[in-house]
Amino acid sequence: MRILVTGGAGYIGATAVAILLSKGFEVSVLDDCSTGHKDSIPENVRFIRGSILDSTAIEDALTGCNAVMHFAGKSLVSESVEKPDLYRNVNIEGTRLLLEQMQYMGLKKIVFSSSASTYGDPAISPTPETQIGIPTNPYGESKLAVDEMLARESSVNGISAISLRYFNVAGAININGQWLAERHNPETHLIPMVLRSKPDEPVKIFGTDWPTPDGTCIRDYVHVIDLVDAHVSALNSLDAPSHTIINVGGGIGYSVREVITASSRALGYDIPTVDASRRQGDPAILVADISRAKSLLNWEPVRNLEDMVRDTAHSIHPVR
Ligand code: UDP
């Protein structure tokens, strides 16, 4: 079985490629390397360098494939606030073109990278998939629009689709002694920022007056290997025409201060921090209800926050 991994040169996509290969799948990758890295793609993968907005490249990439894992897209909340049209174009129009080409070529199976940001600032926590989404930024809006597109596509054209709603992804995979690192530039995510923190450049804690027990935001973290395992379970469960939304998180909320404490413990030194003002677009609390993933995918995370911190640290500063 051959899987097209769109965005397979990026952090999560490349981890998916590695895990799919290890499980005996054949893999094709479509990536324009705008944020991904070609050196993340193994030689036994069919690589098409092209945009998700280029129908010819999509057609080429889909040739010989049986199903799609769709990771390609823009994924930074702050950038989406500055460039909403870019997010609409790449994330929504790009997926529309992909689905159009899948329909044309008779491909029916897709697992999509959706996001907890579709929920906005949810009233219920842990948040179930039934929660109505009111995104607070264009990134979340674009992911919600694609979820809705997939629902329509399943009823109109009979595709079998699963939207996996990621919470906060961290950690890294080691392949034959090499770490596949997240390489964002600029970096914005909490755990990599914690790892870069130095006394003269301490990590900023964005807001200490949130309505949470210690005043800092609460998030739900999932290891990238656990996340990709959920994709493989989702892929294997695709069958009848349907669209299902499934949360993928740890099911546990950690405040920013708790992440910093766990990181200090995992790394064996005190992380320098400085209190700062709130970051625009952040909800106070985002924690997944993962009961649907457990029941439908027979999946639950097996790696904890300290594993995520340690593996991220290894991938940034390789340890031999
Ligand atoms: N955060 C922080 N300092 C940083 C980066 C992030 O305090 O340097 C906070 C951020 O405000 C949020 C949480 O850490 O409450 C997780 O942020 P991240 O950017 O990792 O993921 P997001 O939840 O935005 O997807």
Residues whose N, C-alpha, C, O or C-beta is under 5 A from the ligand:
A	BS01	UDP	T188 H189 L190 I191 M193 K204 I205 F206 C217 R219 V256 R279 D282
